[in-house]
Amino acid sequence: MTIEIHRPELEALIRERMNSGGFQNAEDVILQAFRSAPAAEPPHRRTGQDLIDVCAKVRGLLTDEEVDTLFSRTHSFSRPVDFE
């Protein structure tokens, strides 16, 4: 496998670590970096359970009538306008 490094600051960092005496070559530097880095977790798969859990926490805080009032489309916030 061939790995190309295009960022000069990364190459300088690898050389700095090799020159410190703790590493024999670039592979050792990269291997140590992978060993010390936490493993990436797989992305969270959205199933809708999060929404169900949130709704369960607030269930019972409002009556059905209060919920209907909050989300009804019958509210009118318009004002009468005279076209004279």
N, C-alpha and C positions, 0 to 999 in steps of 0.2 A: 504494500500500500504506500502511496506517495501522498504526503500532506503538504500543501503549499501555504505559506504564511505570507500574507500581503500587507499586514499592518506592521510598520517598522517598530512601533512601541512594543508590540508583542514579541517580535524577534529580539529586541533589546532586553526584554524581561527574561526571556529564556536564556540568553547568553549570560545575563547577570547571575541567574541561578546556577548555571553551569560553572561560572568562574568562582562562585562562592565555595566550591569544593565539595558540595553535598551531592552532586550529580555527575555521572560519567558523560551523559549525552542528552540531547533534546528529548529522546524517548523517555528517559528516566524522569525528566521534569514533567512531561505530559502525563506519565503514569501516576506520579505522585499527586498531581492536580486532580485527576479523576478519582483517585482513592480517597482524597480528603474532601471532595465535594459531595454534598448530599445527593442521593439519587432523586431524579425528577419523578414526581408523581404523575400518573396519567391524568389527562384532563377530566374534570368532573362531568359526568354524563347527566344531562338534565332529563329528569323523568316526570317532572310535575310534582314530585313528592315534597319539594321545598314549599311550593304554594299551598299544598294540602296542610302541611305542618303549621304554616303561618295562620291559615284560616282557622285551624283547630284551636290555636292559642287565643284568638279573639272571639270565637263562637260564644254566644251568650251575653256579650257585652251590650248588644243592642237588640231590641225586639224586631220581629219581622216588619212591623209597621214602620219603625224608625229607619230600617234599612231601605224599605220601599220609598220613604220620603226623601232620603238622601240621594237615591239614584233615580228618582222619577224624572221623566223628561217633560213634565207638565209645568215646571217652574219657568216663569217668564221674567226675564230681567230687562225687558225692553220698556221704553217709555213712550207714551203717546206723543205724536208729532203733529203740529198744525201746519197744513200746507195752504196758507192763505196768500 
